[in-house]
């Protein structure tokens, strides 16, 4: 099969004024020969601002600003490979080499990339598995997410493993887009998780989020917005940062929003400009939360005026000492390098940093050093497995291809500095943790807490170690103060953290954990005072049989029944005497019987109401008391008829006597009341009723009596009572022994007074004892007739028998006749 290959003069096309073929390159920090090469991409220098060019050309990175922390990471890679080459356990009899480039720009450093994916300065389209697709087996880098997004596709197409030590954007977890990408740094979601835990720990709810204008910062903002969604944290202000940011305007806007907590999610060079701008603009009393890209900055904590801006907290990679690294740096500094400008070298493989000392490198920001160290070791262990190394030797006959190293990388499982290095299915690390740091008065990043990911999540902050700028008091940050207990929030504006507080009315409560914005109505069986956080069960009240008042009334009713029976027996033995006959004769027994039946209703006013008890609470009294009143109406009419009407209307008396008018009236009243009650009870029968409205904390059990349904029955009772009162009042001057009319009048006055008092009480009081009062009113109504109408007659029969004679009654009648005739 004929092999297709296309030669690309990479340097010439991109403006590197160097020869295409370089047979011998003098040993330098950027390259090392070996059996297998690992590529490295480090932004040792950084292009600040937009790079303007007017013809196709690459950037000479050595002329840009030196980033000392990146230079340290570059040295960590060199040290790692040197350490591996001196190891007898890892890759024995195999030498690793490297080809490292200064990747200072996002989009104009492609010469180095093409160099890595070339073979003998020629880029071959991938056509068969046995072909070498690049000079390197893997690449360590790059640092930023934007840089990685620019160059990663060139490595992905040939499945060249790319192990990044700093690209934290979430997009790289998508394996369909970045199949050969792995990283030893935690993705942005983990950093945002730690930042969120810090905000939660100190109850900071009103925050600003400043981010770099790039893939890294925008991804951090998106993740933060998702994290705080449906939480009590509000994003008061957000702004992207770049080289053209107007910092005075930015800080004025922050002050206008009254934000005390500022999260800065940006690389160290962007954070430097921001913090120095804050010092210059005299920004004070803020809490700055640094991302892992700049939290361990070595110069900013010592900057003049840094204490004035407030308190700086940060999320950082744990400071891990790499054994032997310091010795390597000192040794390298003592060993002369051959970075001679007269020698012909490839683009961006010159440092030009003669003023950097070994001490500068050692004391530089150690962020992302372990990720670099573990990335190199991960590639080495993968190659170790591909070459089937064991027993002090590796099988060099195996033709190693990058995709083979990638397969082994995904299965990584080794221990490095007490960390178990493994990757998940997305190529993200399953090891490591974060430190919570505080920039103390000594200008150092002091560890005050941690957040562990594996084997389980654990977050801790020792706030006693933090020296707050606010007189030692923990700062607060909110748009509106938290509402007192029992108050709901009424949101003002677009931010849920800005609100007014409104007290929840009675019958409602607030559950701030579920919904702090709406008062929740209590159930019917519950109650609450204004400003409550929970509902309490309403006490269900009724009068039990064991209640002292109920016992007294039921005892009175039982006594009443006994008295009526006794009087009936007494009247039966003295039936033919004048007293009994003047009291009504046989009608007395009907009245006493009906009064007894009326008293039955008293017993049903107590205990828990039921449908039968509600029916029997009213039916006996309404029906049989109607008969009693009808009897007294008839009795009053008969007395008036005998003494006053008979002489004037003798025919009326004859008719009354002939047709037994008294029994006819009583029967009509009884039948009429019975029909009215049947109709009323059919339309709206009495039933148990729960009074929920009279008292918020109580439920009063009673019977629901429809007044419209029984209005006919009540009207009949009122009519009979009125007639009885009229007739009895007309006979107030009759003979004493025939003067039942006076007794009836007095009984009716007591009856009317009793029900007026009960009606007034019912209007003013709605508690459970209203049923006791009603039962007492019924019993009082019955006793009024028993005591004031029947008892005096019993007294005469027993204690004054001389008045219970025919002669005595005739004498009284004669005296009355004489008096009238005079």
Secondary structure, DSSP 8 states (H G I E B T S, - for coil): -----B---HHHHTT--S-S--S----BTTEE--SEEEEEEE-SEE--S----SSS----GGGSEE-HHHHHHHHHHHHHHHHHHT-SSSSTT--EEEEEEE---SSS-HHHHHHHT-BTTBB-----TTS---SEEEEE--SSHHHHHHHHHHHHTTT-EEEESS---GGGG-TTT-TTEEESS--HHHHHHHHHHHHHHHT--EEEEEEESSHHHHHHHHHHHHHHTTSS-EEEEEEEE-TT--HHHHHHHHHHTT--EEEEES-HHHHHHHHHHHHHTT--SEEEEE-TTTTT-TTGGGSTTGGGGEEEEEEEE-----TTHHHHHHHHHHS-----TTS---TT-----TT--HHHHHTS--TTHHHHHHHHHHHHHHHHHHTT-BTTB--TTS---HHHHHHHHHT--EEETTEEE-B-TTS-BS--EEEEEEE-TTS-EEEEEEEE-SSS-EEEE-GGG---TTTTS-----SS----TTEEEEE-SS-TT-EEEEE--TTEEEETTTEEEEEEE--TTEE--TT-SS-EE-EEE---TTSHHHHHHHHHHHHHHHHHHHHHHHHHHTTTSHHHHHTTTHHHHHHHHHHHHHHGGGGGGSSS--HHHHHHHHHHHHHHHHHHHHHHHHHHHHHHIIIIITTT-HHHHHHHHHTTHHHHHHHHHHHHHHHHHHHHHHHS--EEEEE-SS-SSEEEEEEE--TTTTHHHHHHHHHHHHHHHHHHHHTTTS-GGG-HHHHHHHHHHHHHHHHHHHHHHHHH--STTHHHHHHHHHHHHHHHHIIIIIHHHHHHHHH-GGGSSHHHHHHHHHHHHHHHH-
